[in-house]
Amino acid sequence: MGRYTYPPRRTHPSPYGERGKLPFRFPAIDDEDRRERIDRIPGIRCTDRGTFACYDAGWIAAQATKVDLDALSDTMRKVAQGQPLPVSPELWAGRGSPEFARLSDAVKSRSYQRPMVKFMGSRDWAYNADDMRMGKTITTITALTARGAKRLLFVVPGFARMVWVHEVMKWLGKVPFVLSGRGGDKGWFYTERKNGFGRRWVKGRDEVHEALRSTDVTIVNYDILQAQVERDFAGGVHYREDLMGQSSMLIQHSWDGGAIDEAHLLKGWKKGSSQWNRADLVAMFTKPAQCPILYLLSGTPMTNQVADYHNQLRVSAGGAVFGDKPWDFQVRYCDAGKKLKSFKKGRETMSVEYWDATGKSNVQELKRRLSCMLWGRKRREVSSEMPLITRQLMTVDIGDDKKRTATP
């Protein structure tokens, strides 16, 4: 089965830069030692042709190159100062669609959601870190629709899968295709039946490929991305060929945009850990060529350590910005390095060298960079704009054939 054709290059990318690219160019650094130090900063690449940076690292590159701000264009001056960039109205290609009209009416009733839609929609990759129950789902769908994205991919936890199914059907009026199992040969559509709602199954690899091609919205959960691992009688580990995971299917298709819900599940910073493997799998089928727009959602982007950010940022930015390897990020922002750990073995004291990335460094610099791509608010900050909580008692008739008698 051949790969699905990649979407054509967009005419109006985000002014903040496309995923996987360092679009802003500053003068080259002549001093080789200094150039090598600056080149190790994530988001900056130093070459003989110039110093290239992403938007959030533009102010660092400007200070490193000691560029004259008056000699720069208006856009580059704003990048060097870390100011917001002007957004062309042509960027909002989907504003005239009926789907956006429905979403816009819903968002207007909750004014605190409008700034987040504008923040996300003006970027090709962003992180929505709003608190729980603030409408991150509808905000993300609205931003993608405003950008004109038709084919959408949502990577979600298993417990949130049906929430996304209902939200997509409610606001976009489309029935999403939901992948199921690790075999890569099953999926289902949510369908209405006489006795309620059910699932219309699609089975077979060719049939699943055809469903992925013809459906605008695809939903997959983290648990089924990885191949099933088995151990043989000798203790060897191998993958089951019949359960190779859904990532092997998704890598053959492409989308206009997508979102990763509960993105903190990608947080692992140790290679080989389950979180790191999960992030690698997601990065396989969300490359910039396959998914030009990608948003991350989580109310808790950092749960333990600063190092938790790297995997999330490398997936959302497309790899080139923060790198596929975590070492530069950890050295710059996690005070990482080799350390000695002593322990006793019998009567002797032994020492072992290990890599420690549990600290933090250059905190203010990281905060300023994250503010360019990540925005989150607490519910108490917008409580005056949120609707009141309503409680309603509903009586459901389950029918005589399904009633059960409880005996004491």
Beta strands, then each sheet from edge to edge (+ up, - down):
strand 1: 24-26
strand 2: 44-46
strand 3: 51-53
strand 4: 125-128
strand 5: 152-156
strand 6: 177-179
strand 7: 186-193
strand 8: 196-203
strand 9: 217-221
strand 10: 229-231
strand 11: 237-239
strand 12: 257-260
strand 13: 293-297
strand 14: 337-345
strand 15: 348-356
strand 16: 374-375
sheet 1: 1+ 3- 2+
sheet 2: 8+ 7- 6+ 9+ 5+ 12+ 13+ 4+ 16+
sheet 3: 10+ 11-
sheet 4: 14+ 15-
end
